[in-house]
């Protein structure tokens, strides 16, 4: 005869406890995933809301837009004036525009 090891609880009670613990585990995992999803949703909404609030708060007024456009126009006009002055200066100089060497025709011959 085979010796049967003694058991402290009967098989039906063991099976019932196993199934109830498995059910509790599934409920706990579902609860944790639900809480995690809600937490991530709240975090996403908070970050997105802060980004929208920050962008609307730092929006330029109409006066500031006009001032910025005026400064940009003045900058472009100053660069155009600078380059036109440089080219005018180069045209009046006696140096070649490519090599910066003196032009031979401008000096008296001996």
MOPAC internal coordinates of N, CA, C and O (Angstrom, degrees):
PM7 1SCF
backbone

  N    0.0000 0     0.00 0     0.00 0    0    0    0
  C    1.4215 1     0.00 0     0.00 0    1    0    0
  C    1.5093 1   110.41 1     0.00 0    2    1    0
  O    1.2310 1   123.05 1   -37.20 1    3    2    1
  N    1.2855 1   111.75 1   142.80 1    3    2    1
  C    1.4562 1   117.32 1   179.02 1    5    3    2
  C    1.5122 1   109.40 1   -81.64 1    6    5    3
  O    1.2310 1   122.90 1   -39.29 1    7    6    5
  N    1.2853 1   112.05 1   140.71 1    7    6    5
  C    1.4644 1   116.53 1   176.90 1    9    7    6
  C    1.5210 1   108.20 1   -83.20 1   10    9    7
  O    1.2310 1   120.00 1   -49.78 1   11   10    9
  N    1.2681 1   117.61 1   130.22 1   11   10    9
  C    1.4615 1   123.59 1   178.01 1   13   11   10
  C    1.5147 1   107.14 1   -99.35 1   14   13   11
  O    1.2310 1   121.80 1   -50.83 1   15   14   13
  N    1.3510 1   114.16 1   129.17 1   15   14   13
  C    1.4601 1   118.85 1  -179.69 1   17   15   14
  C    1.5158 1   108.82 1   -70.57 1   18   17   15
  O    1.2310 1   120.04 1   -38.52 1   19   18   17
  N    1.2905 1   117.52 1   141.48 1   19   18   17
  C    1.4589 1   119.90 1  -179.43 1   21   19   18
  C    1.5247 1   110.21 1   -69.93 1   22   21   19
  O    1.2310 1   119.94 1   -38.09 1   23   22   21
  N    1.2991 1   117.72 1   141.91 1   23   22   21
  C    1.4618 1   123.18 1   176.66 1   25   23   22
  C    1.5096 1   108.70 1  -116.34 1   26   25   23
  O    1.2310 1   121.63 1   -35.89 1   27   26   25
  N    1.3291 1   114.49 1   144.11 1   27   26   25
  C    1.4591 1   119.09 1  -177.81 1   29   27   26
  C    1.5257 1   112.28 1   -83.76 1   30   29   27
  O    1.2310 1   120.58 1   152.12 1   31   30   29
  N    1.3581 1   116.50 1   -27.88 1   31   30   29
  C    1.4650 1   119.30 1   177.06 1   33   31   30
  C    1.5189 1   108.19 1  -127.34 1   34   33   31
  O    1.2310 1   120.96 1   -22.56 1   35   34   33
  N    1.2887 1   115.78 1   157.44 1   35   34   33
  C    1.4579 1   118.70 1  -178.44 1   37   35   34
  C    1.5258 1   109.37 1   -79.72 1   38   37   35
  O    1.2310 1   119.37 1   -22.18 1   39   38   37
  N    1.3195 1   118.81 1   157.82 1   39   38   37
  C    1.4623 1   122.79 1  -173.79 1   41   39   38
  C    1.5229 1   113.74 1   -59.87 1   42   41   39
  O    1.2310 1   118.67 1   143.28 1   43   42   41
  N    1.3029 1   120.14 1   -36.72 1   43   42   41
  C    1.4709 1   121.05 1  -179.68 1   45   43   42
  C    1.5305 1   111.20 1   -66.97 1   46   45   43
  O    1.2310 1   120.00 1   141.05 1   47   46   45
  N    1.3014 1   117.61 1   -38.95 1   47   46   45
  C    1.4664 1   120.89 1   178.33 1   49   47   46
  C    1.5210 1   110.31 1   -67.87 1   50   49   47
  O    1.2310 1   120.83 1   141.48 1   51   50   49
  N    1.3298 1   116.02 1   -38.52 1   51   50   49
  C    1.4669 1   120.65 1   177.87 1   53   51   50
  C    1.5272 1   109.98 1   -63.51 1   54   53   51
  O    1.2310 1   120.27 1   135.37 1   55   54   53
  N    1.3169 1   117.09 1   -44.63 1   55   54   53
  C    1.4583 1   121.52 1   178.90 1   57   55   54
  C    1.5271 1   110.62 1   -64.23 1   58   57   55
  O    1.2310 1   119.35 1   138.56 1   59   58   57
  N    1.3137 1   118.84 1   -41.44 1   59   58   57
  C    1.4622 1   123.15 1   178.58 1   61   59   58
  C    1.5331 1   110.74 1   -62.04 1   62   61   59
  O    1.2310 1   119.99 1   134.40 1   63   62   61
  N    1.3334 1   117.63 1   -45.60 1   63   62   61
  C    1.4684 1   120.98 1   178.55 1   65   63   62
  C    1.5258 1   111.45 1   -63.99 1   66   65   63
  O    1.2310 1   120.36 1   139.74 1   67   66   65
  N    1.3300 1   116.93 1   -40.26 1   67   66   65
  C    1.4636 1   121.10 1   179.26 1   69   67   66
  C    1.5254 1   110.36 1   -62.54 1   70   69   67
  O    1.2310 1   120.32 1   133.50 1   71   70   69
  N    1.3185 1   116.99 1   -46.50 1   71   70   69
  C    1.4675 1   120.85 1  -179.62 1   73   71   70
  C    1.5274 1   111.63 1   -66.50 1   74   73   71
  O    1.2310 1   119.87 1   140.63 1   75   74   73
  N    1.3261 1   117.85 1   -39.37 1   75   74   73
  C    1.4670 1   119.57 1   179.57 1   77   75   74
  C    1.5292 1   110.67 1   -68.94 1   78   77   75
  O    1.2310 1   119.59 1   143.35 1   79   78   77
  N    1.3318 1   118.39 1   -36.65 1   79   78   77
  C    1.4722 1   120.41 1   176.00 1   81   79   78
  C    1.5280 1   111.19 1   -67.66 1   82   81   79
  O    1.2310 1   120.41 1   142.98 1   83   82   81
  N    1.3252 1   116.82 1   -37.02 1   83   82   81
  C    1.4627 1   120.56 1   177.83 1   85   83   82
  C    1.5309 1   110.06 1   -65.25 1   86   85   83
  O    1.2310 1   120.44 1   139.02 1   87   86   85
  N    1.3242 1   116.76 1   -40.98 1   87   86   85
  C    1.4649 1   120.86 1   177.78 1   89   87   86
  C    1.5313 1   110.66 1   -64.66 1   90   89   87
  O    1.2310 1   120.56 1   137.22 1   91   90   89
  N    1.3243 1   116.53 1   -42.78 1   91   90   89
  C    1.4732 1   120.26 1   177.68 1   93   91   90
  C    1.5237 1   110.88 1   -61.51 1   94   93   91
  O    1.2310 1   120.35 1   141.21 1   95   94   93
  N    1.3302 1   116.94 1   -38.79 1   95   94   93
  C    1.4653 1   121.18 1   178.96 1   97   95   94
  C    1.5278 1   110.45 1   -64.22 1   98   97   95
  O    1.2310 1   119.92 1   134.80 1   99   98   97
  N    1.3295 1   117.76 1   -45.20 1   99   98   97
  C    1.4677 1   120.74 1   178.97 1  101   99   98
  C    1.5245 1   111.04 1   -62.79 1  102  101   99
  O    1.2310 1   120.35 1   138.68 1  103  102  101
  N    1.3262 1   116.94 1   -41.32 1  103  102  101
  C    1.4658 1   120.22 1   178.77 1  105  103  102
  C    1.5264 1   110.26 1   -63.83 1  106  105  103
  O    1.2310 1   120.32 1   137.71 1  107  106  105
  N    1.3362 1   116.99 1   -42.29 1  107  106  105
  C    1.4614 1   121.14 1  -179.72 1  109  107  106
  C    1.5321 1   111.06 1   -65.63 1  110  109  107
  O    1.2310 1   120.02 1   137.76 1  111  110  109
  N    1.3390 1   117.57 1   -42.24 1  111  110  109
  C    1.4662 1   121.07 1   178.50 1  113  111  110
  C    1.5227 1   109.99 1   -63.92 1  114  113  111
  O    1.2310 1   119.93 1   137.60 1  115  114  113
  N    1.3223 1   117.74 1   -42.40 1  115  114  113
  C    1.4668 1   120.57 1   177.73 1  117  115  114
  C    1.5259 1   111.17 1   -63.42 1  118  117  115
  O    1.2310 1   120.40 1   139.76 1  119  118  117
  N    1.3229 1   116.84 1   -40.24 1  119  118  117
  C    1.4617 1   120.93 1   179.06 1  121  119  118
  C    1.5355 1   110.36 1   -64.73 1  122  121  119
  O    1.2310 1   120.17 1   135.47 1  123  122  121
  N    1.3282 1   117.28 1   -44.53 1  123  122  121
  C    1.4651 1   120.72 1   179.42 1  125  123  122
  C    1.5270 1   111.10 1   -63.49 1  126  125  123
  O    1.2310 1   119.97 1   138.24 1  127  126  125
  N    1.3258 1   117.66 1   -41.76 1  127  126  125
  C    1.4638 1   119.41 1   179.62 1  129  127  126
  C    1.5262 1   110.68 1   -67.23 1  130  129  127
  O    1.2310 1   120.14 1   142.68 1  131  130  129
  N    1.3296 1   117.34 1   -37.32 1  131  130  129
  C    1.4606 1   120.88 1   177.27 1  133  131  130
  C    1.5263 1   110.29 1   -63.56 1  134  133  131
  O    1.2310 1   120.27 1   133.37 1  135  134  133
  N    1.3179 1   117.08 1   -46.63 1  135  134  133
  C    1.4711 1   121.10 1   179.58 1  137  135  134
  C    1.5238 1   110.50 1   -63.38 1  138  137  135
  O    1.2310 1   120.23 1   138.76 1  139  138  137
  N    1.3291 1   117.16 1   -41.24 1  139  138  137
  C    1.4652 1   120.76 1   178.78 1  141  139  138
  C    1.5261 1   110.74 1   -63.33 1  142  141  139
  O    1.2310 1   120.13 1   135.48 1  143  142  141
  N    1.3232 1   117.36 1   -44.52 1  143  142  141
  C    1.4660 1   120.72 1  -179.99 1  145  143  142
  C    1.5277 1   111.52 1   -63.72 1  146  145  143
  O    1.2310 1   120.23 1   137.57 1  147  146  145
  N    1.3144 1   117.16 1   -42.43 1  147  146  145
  C    1.4675 1   120.39 1   178.56 1  149  147  146
  C    1.5294 1   109.94 1   -65.45 1  150  149  147
  O    1.2310 1   120.05 1   139.81 1  151  150  149
  N    1.3262 1   117.51 1   -40.19 1  151  150  149
  C    1.4651 1   120.84 1   178.44 1  153  151  150
  C    1.5176 1   112.12 1   -63.31 1  154  153  151
  O    1.2310 1   120.34 1   137.00 1  155  154  153
  N    1.3269 1   116.96 1   -43.00 1  155  154  153
  C    1.4653 1   120.45 1   178.37 1  157  155  154
  C    1.5248 1   110.37 1   -66.32 1  158  157  155
  O    1.2310 1   119.96 1   141.50 1  159  158  157
  N    1.3305 1   117.68 1   -38.50 1  159  158  157
  C    1.4671 1   120.92 1   177.25 1  161  159  158
  C    1.5252 1   110.92 1   -62.10 1  162  161  159
  O    1.2310 1   120.36 1   135.03 1  163  162  161
  N    1.3198 1   116.92 1   -44.97 1  163  162  161
  C    1.4703 1   120.64 1   178.96 1  165  163  162
  C    1.5253 1   110.39 1   -63.42 1  166  165  163
  O    1.2310 1   120.12 1   138.27 1  167  166  165
  N    1.3284 1   117.38 1   -41.73 1  167  166  165
  C    1.4643 1   121.03 1   178.37 1  169  167  166
  C    1.5255 1   110.82 1   -63.19 1  170  169  167
  O    1.2310 1   120.14 1   136.24 1  171  170  169
  N    1.3306 1   117.34 1   -43.76 1  171  170  169
  C    1.4607 1   121.48 1   178.99 1  173  171  170
  C    1.5238 1   111.07 1   -62.31 1  174  173  171
  O    1.2310 1   120.36 1   134.81 1  175  174  173
  N    1.3267 1   116.92 1   -45.19 1  175  174  173
  C    1.4683 1   120.55 1   179.29 1  177  175  174
  C    1.5250 1   110.46 1   -63.67 1  178  177  175
  O    1.2310 1   120.04 1   140.95 1  179  178  177
  N    1.3368 1   117.53 1   -39.05 1  179  178  177
  C    1.4657 1   120.70 1   179.79 1  181  179  178
  C    1.5239 1   110.95 1   -65.46 1  182  181  179
  O    1.2310 1   120.02 1   134.90 1  183  182  181
  N    1.3255 1   117.57 1   -45.10 1  183  182  181
  C    1.4696 1   120.61 1  -179.82 1  185  183  182
  C    1.5223 1   110.07 1   -65.31 1  186  185  183
  O    1.2310 1   120.19 1   134.76 1  187  186  185
  N    1.3137 1   117.25 1   -45.24 1  187  186  185
  C    1.4589 1   121.05 1   179.67 1  189  187  186
  C    1.5249 1   111.05 1   -63.67 1  190  189  187
  O    1.2310 1   120.33 1   138.02 1  191  190  189
  N    1.3305 1   116.98 1   -41.98 1  191  190  189
  C    1.4640 1   121.03 1   178.41 1  193  191  190
  C    1.5162 1   112.30 1   -64.39 1  194  193  191
  O    1.2310 1   120.38 1   138.38 1  195  194  193
  N    1.3363 1   116.87 1   -41.62 1  195  194  193
  C    1.4651 1   119.95 1   177.60 1  197  195  194
  C    1.5248 1   111.46 1   -64.83 1  198  197  195
  O    1.2310 1   120.26 1   141.91 1  199  198  197
  N    1.3236 1   117.10 1   -38.09 1  199  198  197
  C    1.4633 1   120.04 1   178.32 1  201  199  198
  C    1.5261 1   110.86 1   -64.19 1  202  201  199
  O    1.2310 1   120.28 1   136.97 1  203  202  201
  N    1.3115 1   117.08 1   -43.03 1  203  202  201
  C    1.4707 1   120.59 1   178.57 1  205  203  202
  C    1.5265 1   110.48 1   -66.48 1  206  205  203
  O    1.2310 1   120.12 1   137.17 1  207  206  205
  N    1.3135 1   117.37 1   -42.83 1  207  206  205
  C    1.4659 1   120.97 1   179.32 1  209  207  206
  C    1.5254 1   110.54 1   -62.61 1  210  209  207
  O    1.2310 1   120.07 1   135.88 1  211  210  209
  N    1.3315 1   117.47 1   -44.12 1  211  210  209
  C    1.4616 1   121.39 1  -178.98 1  213  211  210
  C    1.5245 1   110.93 1   -64.95 1  214  213  211
  O    1.2310 1   120.25 1   138.53 1  215  214  213
  N    1.3412 1   117.12 1   -41.47 1  215  214  213
  C    1.4620 1   119.25 1  -179.33 1  217  215  214
  C    1.5280 1   111.53 1   -69.15 1  218  217  215
  O    1.2310 1   119.87 1   145.30 1  219  218  217
  N    1.3232 1   117.85 1   -34.70 1  219  218  217
  C    1.4642 1   118.99 1   179.03 1  221  219  218
  C    1.5242 1   111.39 1   -76.13 1  222  221  219
  O    1.2310 1   120.06 1   149.87 1  223  222  221
  N    1.3204 1   117.49 1   -30.13 1  223  222  221
  C    1.4618 1   120.44 1   179.92 1  225  223  222
  C    1.5307 1   111.14 1   -71.42 1  226  225  223
  O    1.2310 1   120.00 1   144.82 1  227  226  225
  N    1.3344 1   117.61 1   -35.18 1  227  226  225
  C    1.4595 1   121.49 1  -177.49 1  229  227  226
  C    1.5239 1   112.84 1   -92.77 1  230  229  227
  O    1.2310 1   120.03 1  -164.45 1  231  230  229
  N    1.3023 1   117.55 1    15.55 1  231  230  229
  C    1.4531 1   121.29 1   178.99 1  233  231  230
  C    1.5331 1   109.28 1   -71.08 1  234  233  231
  O    1.2310 1   120.45 1   -41.96 1  235  234  233
  N    1.3399 1   116.75 1   138.04 1  235  234  233
  C    1.4574 1   121.26 1  -178.95 1  237  235  234
  C    1.5273 1   110.40 1   -74.87 1  238  237  235
  O    1.2310 1   121.10 1   -36.53 1  239  238  237
  N    1.3312 1   115.50 1   143.47 1  239  238  237
  C    1.4560 1   120.10 1   175.07 1  241  239  238
  C    1.5257 1   108.49 1   -78.18 1  242  241  239
  O    1.2310 1   120.67 1    -8.52 1  243  242  241
  N    1.3275 1   116.33 1   171.48 1  243  242  241
  C    1.4621 1   120.01 1  -179.46 1  245  243  242
  C    1.5254 1   110.84 1   -63.22 1  246  245  243
  O    1.2310 1   120.14 1   140.08 1  247  246  245
  N    1.3249 1   117.33 1   -39.92 1  247  246  245
  C    1.4627 1   120.77 1   179.06 1  249  247  246
  C    1.5256 1   110.68 1   -63.76 1  250  249  247
  O    1.2310 1   120.25 1   136.54 1  251  250  249
  N    1.3315 1   117.12 1   -43.46 1  251  250  249
  C    1.4679 1   120.42 1   179.31 1  253  251  250
  C    1.5257 1   111.10 1   -65.47 1  254  253  251
  O    1.2310 1   120.28 1   144.30 1  255  254  253
  N    1.3433 1   117.07 1   -35.70 1  255  254  253
  C    1.4647 1   120.08 1   176.65 1  257  255  254
  C    1.5249 1   110.66 1   -63.66 1  258  257  255
  O    1.2310 1   120.61 1   137.12 1  259  258  257
  N    1.3458 1   116.44 1   -42.88 1  259  258  257
  C    1.4629 1   120.07 1   178.73 1  261  259  258
  C    1.5226 1   110.91 1   -63.72 1  262  261  259
  O    1.2310 1   120.35 1   137.54 1  263  262  261
  N    1.3314 1   116.95 1   -42.46 1  263  262  261
  C    1.4623 1   120.57 1   178.95 1  265  263  262
  C    1.5323 1   110.87 1   -62.86 1  266  265  263
  O    1.2310 1   120.10 1   137.91 1  267  266  265
  N    1.3089 1   117.42 1   -42.09 1  267  266  265
  C    1.4615 1   121.32 1   179.88 1  269  267  266
  C    1.5266 1   110.06 1   -64.90 1  270  269  267
  O    1.2310 1   120.34 1   137.35 1  271  270  269
  N    1.3471 1   116.96 1   -42.65 1  271  270  269
  C    1.4522 1   120.12 1   179.00 1  273  271  270
  C    1.5275 1   110.43 1   -63.96 1  274  273  271
  O    1.2310 1   120.20 1   140.15 1  275  274  273
  N    1.3347 1   117.22 1   -39.85 1  275  274  273
  C    1.4586 1   121.05 1   178.73 1  277  275  274
  C    1.5291 1   110.67 1   -63.65 1  278  277  275
  O    1.2310 1   120.09 1   135.67 1  279  278  277
  N    1.3431 1   117.43 1   -44.33 1  279  278  277
  C    1.4705 1   120.74 1   177.99 1  281  279  278
  C    1.5277 1   111.25 1   -62.18 1  282  281  279
  O    1.2310 1   120.37 1   139.07 1  283  282  281
  N    1.3275 1   116.90 1   -40.93 1  283  282  281
  C    1.4631 1   120.24 1   178.40 1  285  283  282
  C    1.5222 1   111.04 1   -64.04 1  286  285  283
  O    1.2310 1   120.35 1   138.38 1  287  286  285
  N    1.3258 1   116.93 1   -41.62 1  287  286  285
  C    1.4589 1   120.31 1   178.94 1  289  287  286
  C    1.5255 1   110.85 1   -64.99 1  290  289  287
  O    1.2310 1   120.53 1   138.05 1  291  290  289
  N    1.3321 1   116.60 1   -41.95 1  291  290  289
  C    1.4601 1   119.69 1   178.59 1  293  291  290
  C    1.5227 1   111.27 1   -63.39 1  294  293  291
  O    1.2310 1   120.48 1   142.26 1  295  294  293
  N    1.3263 1   116.69 1   -37.74 1  295  294  293
  C    1.4601 1   120.73 1   178.65 1  297  295  294
  C    1.5277 1   110.44 1   -64.05 1  298  297  295
  O    1.2310 1   120.44 1   134.06 1  299  298  297
  N    1.3282 1   116.77 1   -45.94 1  299  298  297
  C    1.4638 1   120.68 1  -179.84 1  301  299  298
  C    1.5246 1   110.01 1   -64.14 1  302  301  299
  O    1.2310 1   120.18 1   136.48 1  303  302  301
  N    1.3212 1   117.27 1   -43.52 1  303  302  301
  C    1.4682 1   119.99 1   179.44 1  305  303  302
  C    1.5222 1   111.86 1   -64.27 1  306  305  303
  O    1.2310 1   119.91 1   142.87 1  307  306  305
  N    1.3326 1   117.77 1   -37.13 1  307  306  305
  C    1.4663 1   119.55 1   178.26 1  309  307  306
  C    1.5232 1   110.84 1   -66.79 1  310  309  307
  O    1.2310 1   119.71 1   142.81 1  311  310  309
  N    1.3249 1   118.15 1   -37.19 1  311  310  309
  C    1.4662 1   120.61 1   177.48 1  313  311  310
  C    1.5236 1   110.83 1   -67.28 1  314  313  311
  O    1.2310 1   120.31 1   139.10 1  315  314  313
  N    1.3275 1   117.02 1   -40.90 1  315  314  313
  C    1.4634 1   120.20 1   177.93 1  317  315  314
  C    1.5203 1   109.96 1   -62.85 1  318  317  315
  O    1.2310 1   120.30 1   136.02 1  319  318  317
  N    1.3288 1   117.04 1   -43.98 1  319  318  317
  C    1.4676 1   120.90 1   179.22 1  321  319  318
  C    1.5250 1   110.89 1   -63.70 1  322  321  319
  O    1.2310 1   120.36 1   139.03 1  323  322  321
  N    1.3194 1   116.92 1   -40.97 1  323  322  321
  C    1.4638 1   120.70 1   179.96 1  325  323  322
  C    1.5284 1   110.48 1   -62.44 1  326  325  323
  O    1.2310 1   120.05 1   132.88 1  327  326  325
  N    1.3241 1   117.51 1   -47.12 1  327  326  325
  C    1.4640 1   119.96 1  -178.19 1  329  327  326
  C    1.5206 1   111.63 1   -70.04 1  330  329  327
  O    1.2310 1   119.61 1   146.69 1  331  330  329
  N    1.3181 1   118.36 1   -33.31 1  331  330  329
  C    1.4655 1   119.22 1   176.25 1  333  331  330
  C    1.5245 1   110.35 1   -69.06 1  334  333  331
  O    1.2310 1   119.75 1   142.71 1  335  334  333
  N    1.3362 1   118.08 1   -37.29 1  335  334  333
  C    1.4673 1   120.68 1   175.86 1  337  335  334
  C    1.5214 1   111.00 1   -64.73 1  338  337  335
  O    1.2310 1   120.21 1   140.06 1  339  338  337
  N    1.3086 1   117.21 1   -39.94 1  339  338  337
  C    1.4671 1   120.80 1   179.72 1  341  339  338
  C    1.5202 1   110.24 1   -65.50 1  342  341  339
  O    1.2310 1   119.78 1   136.12 1  343  342  341
  N    1.3178 1   118.03 1   -43.88 1  343  342  341
  C    1.4688 1   119.72 1   179.89 1  345  343  342
  C    1.5250 1   110.64 1   -68.28 1  346  345  343
  O    1.2310 1   119.77 1   142.35 1  347  346  345
  N    1.3262 1   118.04 1   -37.65 1  347  346  345
  C    1.4601 1   120.75 1   177.08 1  349  347  346
  C    1.5302 1   110.11 1   -64.32 1  350  349  347
  O    1.2310 1   120.47 1   140.03 1  351  350  349
  N    1.3205 1   116.70 1   -39.97 1  351  350  349
  C    1.4591 1   121.43 1   178.55 1  353  351  350
  C    1.5260 1   110.49 1   -65.38 1  354  353  351
  O    1.2310 1   120.17 1   140.88 1  355  354  353
  N    1.3124 1   117.29 1   -39.12 1  355  354  353
  C    1.4648 1   120.82 1   178.78 1  357  355  354
  C    1.5202 1   111.35 1   -68.77 1  358  357  355
  O    1.2310 1   119.91 1   145.99 1  359  358  357
  N    1.3195 1   117.79 1   -34.01 1  359  358  357
  C    1.4600 1   120.44 1   178.21 1  361  359  358
  C    1.5220 1   111.07 1   -67.01 1  362  361  359
  O    1.2310 1   120.45 1   144.55 1  363  362  361
  N    1.3207 1   116.75 1   -35.45 1  363  362  361
  C    1.4581 1   120.34 1  -177.67 1  365  363  362
  C    1.5205 1   112.38 1   -85.18 1  366  365  363
  O    1.2310 1   119.57 1   166.36 1  367  366  365
  N    1.2789 1   118.42 1   -13.64 1  367  366  365
  C    1.4650 1   119.26 1  -179.79 1  369  367  366
  C    1.5214 1   109.31 1   -78.32 1  370  369  367
  O    1.2310 1   121.22 1   -16.88 1  371  370  369
  N    1.2999 1   115.28 1   163.12 1  371  370  369
  C    1.4590 1   120.50 1  -177.98 1  373  371  370
  C    1.5230 1   111.28 1   -96.19 1  374  373  371
  O    1.2310 1   120.08 1  -159.69 1  375  374  373
  N    1.3090 1   117.45 1    20.31 1  375  374  373
  C    1.4546 1   121.04 1  -179.84 1  377  375  374
  C    1.5208 1   109.82 1  -105.02 1  378  377  375
  O    1.2310 1   121.41 1   -31.56 1  379  378  377
  N    1.3076 1   114.91 1   148.44 1  379  378  377
  C    1.4529 1   119.92 1   175.82 1  381  379  378
  C    1.5262 1   108.57 1   -67.06 1  382  381  379
  O    1.2310 1   120.40 1   -38.16 1  383  382  381
  N    1.3095 1   116.84 1   141.84 1  383  382  381
  C    1.4587 1   119.75 1  -176.02 1  385  383  382
  C    1.5274 1   112.04 1   -73.94 1  386  385  383
  O    1.2310 1   119.68 1   157.03 1  387  386  385
  N    1.3200 1   118.22 1   -22.97 1  387  386  385
  C    1.4632 1   119.96 1  -177.78 1  389  387  386
  C    1.5220 1   110.91 1   -88.57 1  390  389  387
  O    1.2310 1   120.38 1   128.90 1  391  390  389
  N    1.3316 1   116.88 1   -51.10 1  391  390  389
  C    1.4677 1   120.17 1  -172.28 1  393  391  390
  C    1.5155 1   113.62 1  -101.69 1  394  393  391
  O    1.2310 1   119.81 1   169.60 1  395  394  393
  N    1.2987 1   117.97 1   -10.40 1  395  394  393
  C    1.4651 1   122.75 1  -177.01 1  397  395  394
  C    1.5423 1   111.87 1    62.17 1  398  397  395
  O    1.2310 1   120.84 1  -154.96 1  399  398  397
  N    1.3134 1   116.00 1    25.04 1  399  398  397
  C    1.4637 1   120.91 1   175.34 1  401  399  398
  C    1.5271 1   108.59 1   -95.91 1  402  401  399
  O    1.2310 1   120.09 1   -27.53 1  403  402  401
  N    1.3304 1   117.43 1   152.47 1  403  402  401
  C    1.4755 1   119.30 1   179.24 1  405  403  402
  C    1.5291 1   111.19 1   -63.74 1  406  405  403
  O    1.2310 1   121.32 1   -33.95 1  407  406  405
  N    1.3194 1   115.09 1   146.05 1  407  406  405
  C    1.4614 1   120.44 1   178.07 1  409  407  406
  C    1.5225 1   107.36 1   -82.42 1  410  409  407
  O    1.2310 1   120.36 1   -45.27 1  411  410  409
  N    1.3237 1   116.91 1   134.73 1  411  410  409
  C    1.4604 1   122.46 1  -172.13 1  413  411  410
  C    1.5203 1   111.71 1   -68.94 1  414  413  411
  O    1.2310 1   118.83 1   146.35 1  415  414  413
  N    1.2869 1   119.84 1   -33.65 1  415  414  413
  C    1.4521 1   122.77 1  -175.01 1  417  415  414
  C    1.5202 1   113.75 1   -70.07 1  418  417  415
  O    1.2310 1   117.75 1   166.16 1  419  418  417
  N    1.2840 1   121.89 1   -13.84 1  419  418  417
  C    1.4530 1   123.55 1  -175.60 1  421  419  418
  C    1.5243 1   113.44 1   -87.48 1  422  421  419
  O    1.2310 1   119.27 1   170.29 1  423  422  421
  N    1.3166 1   119.00 1    -9.71 1  423  422  421
  C    1.4635 1   121.19 1  -176.98 1  425  423  422
  C    1.5234 1   109.64 1  -102.61 1  426  425  423
  O    1.2310 1   120.57 1   -35.41 1  427  426  425
  N    1.3379 1   116.51 1   144.59 1  427  426  425
  C    1.4745 1   118.69 1   179.53 1  429  427  426
  C    1.5313 1   110.88 1   -69.02 1  430  429  427
  O    1.2310 1   121.23 1   -33.21 1  431  430  429
  N    1.3142 1   115.24 1   146.79 1  431  430  429
  C    1.4673 1   120.04 1   177.94 1  433  431  430
  C    1.5089 1   108.87 1   -91.72 1  434  433  431
  O    1.2310 1   119.99 1   -29.27 1  435  434  433
  N    1.3084 1   117.62 1   150.73 1  435  434  433
  C    1.4714 1   122.54 1  -178.99 1  437  435  434
  C    1.4791 1   111.42 1  -101.19 1  438  437  435
  O    1.2310 1   120.10 1   180.00 1  439  438  437

